[in-house]
Amino acid sequence: MSKFFELAPLDKAGNPYEFSQLEGKVVIIVNVASKCGFTPQYTELEELYQKYKDEGLVILGFPCNQFAGQEPGSDSEIQSFCKLNYGVTFPIMKKVDVNGSNADPVFKYLKDQKVTLLGKIGFNGIKWNFEKFVITKDGKVDGRYSSLTKPLSLEARIQELLKA
């Protein structure tokens, strides 16, 4: 079994969200923020989720305030913002750090699995809000995508992974 399925980050209520329940699903993990130029990506993420959730797609948003303080709200404020402004129905987890010594184990794991070009010279950190990781049904990191990558541009790959 992949170590990915051993992870259990905290959900919005502060309870462990066991990744073992994700076995056999295609997962997109994204660090999110409410006051970012990329925040409108919530719309495309929700569109993907609605279109493919019944086929086994799970999207998990992890709020993070490490980039220019663009996620200053409390966990409950973040939940409300996502629901009211973007109609988000996929899980938004508890706010985390994605870089540094306090980085959530999920992001430590993901970064170790997909090293970027910069990572080869020493910086493998998340560069900004809305960096996306796509995980296969068997828990392998299939791809790592920058903030500039629009969620709908991942649709063809998501379809392939769901059929695999």
C-alpha positions as CSV (number, residue, x, y, z in Angstrom):
1,M,0.0,0.0,0.0
2,S,1.2,3.5,-0.8
3,K,2.4,5.7,2.1
4,F,-0.1,8.2,0.7
5,F,-3.0,6.2,2.2
6,E,-1.4,6.3,5.6
7,L,-1.7,10.1,5.8
8,A,-4.5,11.7,7.9
9,P,-4.6,15.5,7.8
10,L,-7.2,17.4,9.8
11,D,-10.5,18.2,8.3
12,K,-12.3,21.5,8.8
13,A,-13.5,20.4,12.2
14,G,-10.1,19.4,13.3
15,N,-10.7,15.6,13.0
16,P,-8.4,13.2,11.1
17,Y,-9.4,12.7,7.5
18,E,-8.1,9.2,6.8
19,F,-6.5,9.0,3.3
20,S,-7.1,5.3,3.4
21,Q,-10.7,6.1,2.3
22,L,-9.1,7.5,-0.9
23,E,-7.8,4.2,-2.1
24,G,-9.2,3.5,-5.6
25,K,-10.0,7.2,-6.2
26,V,-8.2,9.9,-8.3
27,V,-7.3,12.8,-6.1
28,I,-6.4,16.4,-6.7
29,I,-4.8,18.2,-3.8
30,V,-4.4,21.9,-4.0
31,N,-3.3,24.6,-1.6
32,V,-5.9,27.4,-1.6
33,A,-6.3,31.0,-0.6
34,S,-9.2,33.4,-0.5
35,K,-7.4,36.6,-1.5
36,C,-5.3,35.5,-4.4
37,G,-5.3,36.3,-8.1
38,F,-5.8,32.5,-8.6
39,T,-8.8,32.3,-6.2
40,P,-11.2,32.1,-9.2
41,Q,-9.7,28.6,-9.9
42,Y,-12.2,27.4,-7.3
43,T,-14.8,27.7,-10.1
44,E,-13.0,25.2,-12.4
45,L,-12.1,22.9,-9.5
46,E,-15.7,22.7,-8.5
47,E,-16.7,22.1,-12.1
48,L,-14.3,19.2,-12.3
49,Y,-15.5,17.9,-9.0
50,Q,-19.2,18.0,-10.0
51,K,-18.5,16.3,-13.3
52,Y,-16.3,13.4,-12.0
53,K,-17.1,12.9,-8.3
54,D,-19.4,10.0,-9.1
55,E,-16.7,8.4,-11.2
56,G,-14.2,8.5,-8.3
57,L,-12.6,12.0,-8.3
58,V,-11.9,13.6,-5.0
59,I,-10.6,17.2,-4.6
60,L,-9.2,18.4,-1.4
61,G,-8.4,22.1,-0.7
62,F,-5.8,22.9,1.9
63,P,-6.0,26.6,2.9
64,C,-2.6,28.2,3.5
65,N,-1.5,31.7,4.6
66,Q,2.2,31.4,3.7
67,F,2.0,33.4,0.5
68,A,1.6,37.1,1.0
69,G,-0.9,36.5,3.8
70,Q,-3.6,35.7,1.2
71,E,-5.5,33.3,3.5
72,P,-5.9,35.3,6.8
73,G,-9.4,34.0,7.8
74,S,-10.3,31.4,10.4
75,D,-11.2,27.9,9.3
76,S,-14.9,28.7,9.6
77,E,-14.5,32.0,7.6
78,I,-12.7,30.1,4.9
79,Q,-15.5,27.5,4.7
80,S,-18.1,30.2,4.4
81,F,-16.1,32.1,1.8
82,C,-15.7,29.1,-0.4
83,K,-19.4,28.1,-0.2
84,L,-20.9,31.5,-0.6
85,N,-18.5,32.9,-3.3
86,Y,-17.8,29.8,-5.4
87,G,-20.3,27.2,-4.4
88,V,-17.5,24.8,-3.3
89,T,-18.8,21.4,-2.2
90,F,-15.5,19.5,-2.2
91,P,-13.7,19.2,1.2
92,I,-11.8,22.2,2.4
93,M,-9.4,21.1,5.1
94,K,-8.0,22.8,8.2
95,K,-5.6,25.6,7.4
96,V,-2.0,24.3,7.1
97,D,1.6,25.3,6.3
98,V,2.8,23.8,3.0
99,N,6.5,24.8,3.4
100,G,9.0,25.0,6.2
101,S,9.5,23.0,9.3
102,N,5.8,23.1,10.2
103,A,4.6,21.9,6.8
104,D,1.7,19.5,6.9
105,P,2.9,15.9,6.4
106,V,0.7,15.7,3.3
107,F,2.7,18.4,1.6
108,K,6.0,17.0,2.8
109,Y,5.1,13.7,1.2
110,L,3.8,15.2,-2.1
111,K,6.9,17.4,-2.5
112,D,9.2,14.4,-1.9
113,Q,7.3,12.4,-4.6
114,K,7.4,15.1,-7.3
115,V,10.6,17.1,-7.3
116,T,10.5,20.2,-9.5
117,L,13.4,21.5,-11.6
118,L,14.2,24.0,-8.8
119,G,14.1,21.0,-6.4
120,K,17.0,19.5,-8.1
121,I,19.0,22.6,-7.1
122,G,17.7,22.7,-3.5
123,F,14.2,24.3,-3.5
124,N,11.4,21.9,-3.8
125,G,8.8,24.0,-2.0
126,I,5.4,25.0,-3.0
127,K,5.9,28.3,-4.9
128,W,2.4,29.9,-4.6
129,N,-1.3,29.3,-3.9
130,F,-3.2,26.9,-6.1
131,E,-0.3,24.5,-6.8
132,K,-2.0,21.2,-7.7
133,F,-1.0,17.6,-7.2
134,V,-2.8,14.8,-9.1
135,I,-2.7,11.4,-7.3
136,T,-3.6,8.0,-9.0
137,K,-6.0,5.4,-7.6
138,D,-3.0,3.5,-6.1
139,G,-1.7,6.6,-4.3
140,K,1.1,7.6,-6.6
141,V,1.7,11.3,-7.5
142,D,1.0,11.5,-11.2
143,G,1.6,15.2,-11.7
144,R,2.5,18.4,-10.0
145,Y,1.1,21.6,-11.6
146,S,1.9,25.2,-11.0
147,S,-0.6,27.9,-10.0
148,L,-0.7,29.0,-13.6
149,T,-2.2,25.6,-14.7
150,K,-5.9,26.0,-15.0
151,P,-7.8,23.1,-13.4
152,L,-9.9,22.3,-16.5
153,S,-6.6,21.8,-18.4
154,L,-6.2,18.7,-16.2
155,E,-9.5,17.2,-17.4
156,A,-8.1,14.9,-20.1
157,R,-5.6,13.4,-17.7
158,I,-8.2,13.0,-15.0
159,Q,-10.4,11.1,-17.4
160,E,-7.5,8.8,-18.3
161,L,-6.7,8.1,-14.6
162,L,-10.4,7.4,-13.8
163,K,-10.5,4.8,-16.6
164,A,-7.2,3.2,-15.5
